[in-house]
Amino acid sequence: MRPLKAYINLSALTFNLQLVKKIAKNSKVMAVLKANAYGHGLVQSVKAIKSADGIAILTIEEAIKIRGAGFKNTILLLEGLFTAEDIYEAEKLELNLVVHNEQQIEYLNDATLKNPINVHLKINTGMNRLGFPPDQIDYLIENLNVNPNVSGITLMTHFATADEKEGIAKQLACFNRITNNYNFSSSVANSAALYKFPEARLDWVRPGIMLYGASPFEDISAKKMDVKPVMSLISKIIAIQNIKKGQAVGYGNNYIAKKDMRIGIVACGYGDGYPRHAKTGTPVFVHHKNTTTVGRVSMDMLYVDISNIADAKIGSKVEMWGNHISVDEVAKNSGTVGYELLCNISASSRVPMEYLDG
Ligand SMILES: *Cc1c(COP(=O)(O)O)cnc(C)c1O
């Protein structure tokens, strides 16, 4: 077997949930476990966060697994129904549904349910992805209020720039203008908003990335936020090359050595989910020491500078990210975000996962 593995520290996941709960105070916590729990494994993650008030995912199939894992609290389908038949599955599994388009309103009108369903009416306050325009909300609420298939309404929206300078003021004001007329529960905050803007916590918060120990912010590190990394991507050196000044490393002769160097060849590449666009100089932890990558990442391998790690040898351990290297740092050096890198690990389906403290 290749030496590459993703270790998932489930007690760190539990720790991060407790931290979110402390920050969120009286708000209920809807843990976002979409995309296979951001690449960490859905069912195992459910077990580590079973004290969450709710779990948000996309599909009926995921909801079946979550109920199968024994989770009895709220489950929310973040994109609501994809087909008319799904509503009966949702009823059986006692799911909550986001309602964000006219077709889903029709599904709700046309069904005959024995047990009505809680809906989260999504308002488009400026992100322009999902949700109804503000001027339709009064009419829709009137409609849902008398729909026998609807047992309760939560009003929700999603922020486009909670992690950026713009913040949430404009979208939140738009949301509040509508919702102040009603007494429904409400939900707006992703990780960035719940961390930075107390006024956005409301009845439910919806943290994702924070739970996995990464940061949604460019300028606030996960460490600063006090969250613990959950995933460690670990491999080993499988070859060593001693190269002379002026020699190149890897495809495209993308890196030319400025001095004589010792290069470690590591069993991890873009075929595993490590970003191909990671620049020379991306941090990596090799055999107890911080160093950097050099050259262009290959499908199955990447290259690390071990010139100053004299005792590194074939078989030495390499951490691409985890307790020493933040996934956010690797993302920054690759022109992407930690979210994508974490998701890619399980999407590649080539990296075995090992669960710790499960
Ligand atoms: C993914 C998602 C979240 C979680 O966002 P994070 O930035 O990971 O905290 C919250 N709400 C909705 C609607 C989402 O799609």
The ligand as an SDF file (V2000), in Angstrom:
LIG
                    3D

 15 15  0  0  0  0  0  0  0  0999 V2000
  -21.7860   25.6060    3.0240 C   0  0  0  0  0  0  0  0  0  0  0  0
  -22.7970   26.4430    3.6690 C   0  0  0  0  0  0  0  0  0  0  0  0
  -22.6200   26.9150    4.9900 C   0  0  0  0  0  0  0  0  0  0  0  0
  -21.3330   26.7150    5.7550 C   0  0  0  0  0  0  0  0  0  0  0  0
  -20.3550   27.6350    5.3240 O   0  0  0  0  0  0  0  0  0  0  0  0
  -18.9070   27.6990    5.9990 P   0  0  0  0  0  0  0  0  0  0  0  0
  -18.2690   28.8630    5.3480 O   0  0  0  0  0  0  0  0  0  0  0  0
  -18.2310   26.4150    5.6680 O   0  0  0  0  0  0  0  0  0  0  0  0
  -19.1040   27.8750    7.4590 O   0  0  0  0  0  0  0  0  0  0  0  0
  -23.6740   27.5970    5.5730 C   0  0  0  0  0  0  0  0  0  0  0  0
  -24.8220   27.8260    4.8940 N   0  0  0  0  0  0  0  0  0  0  0  0
  -25.0150   27.4150    3.6420 C   0  0  0  0  0  0  0  0  0  0  0  0
  -26.2940   27.7030    2.9450 C   0  0  0  0  0  0  0  0  0  0  0  0
  -24.0070   26.7230    2.9820 C   0  0  0  0  0  0  0  0  0  0  0  0
  -24.1980   26.3190    1.7030 O   0  0  0  0  0  0  0  0  0  0  0  0
  1  2  1  0
  2  3  1  0
  2 14  2  0
  3  4  1  0
  3 10  2  0
  4  5  1  0
  5  6  1  0
  6  7  2  0
  6  8  1  0
  6  9  1  0
 10 11  1  0
 11 12  2  0
 12 13  1  0
 12 14  1  0
 14 15  1  0
M  END
$$$$
